[in-house]
């Protein structure tokens, strides 16, 4: 059984952010940022990627023909994007050269979805649903499927009863013709009042 401290350790909330910086990074940027965010208990601060030089970087319309460096930050204590923005501004970067977003911000999710769409066409416009997997109807519908499904249920039921130690219930044999009902058979009749 887990202790209370183990439950607390598993339930810790972390605060994830992505920091994107356009252009050339200042010297020791990563170390200085980790030091600034130290009050929030930085678990990780790592450089995830650097994009190739682009004519028009995605989040930076004012910075043509530059690369974008992406960092991921995970903090143990609550912090907001504006607080991180203020810390980066104190390091000497102009606010137009970087973006700070929480991991679940709508803009971040939209960019992720946009990167997943490869064709640019809506999937529901295709009346034939060509991107869908081919499915054999016999495997999921019809009499043969129903029969095999019932057989599987019966096997599962028998194995679970054996595992639980439950035997099959059998009715007691009864006499059919000429037998007297147990309700009518009275060994010691009780006298009725008034008779």
Secondary structure, DSSP 8 states (H G I E B T S, - for coil): ---HHHHHHHT---EEEEEEEES---TTHHHHHHHHGGGG-EEEEEEEEE---EEE-TT-TT-EEE-EEEEEEEESS---HHHHHHHHHTTT--GGGEEEEETT-HHHHHHHHHHH--S-S-GGG-TT-TTS----GGGTSSHHHHHHHHHHHHHHHHHHHHHHT-----------SS---TTT--SS----TT-
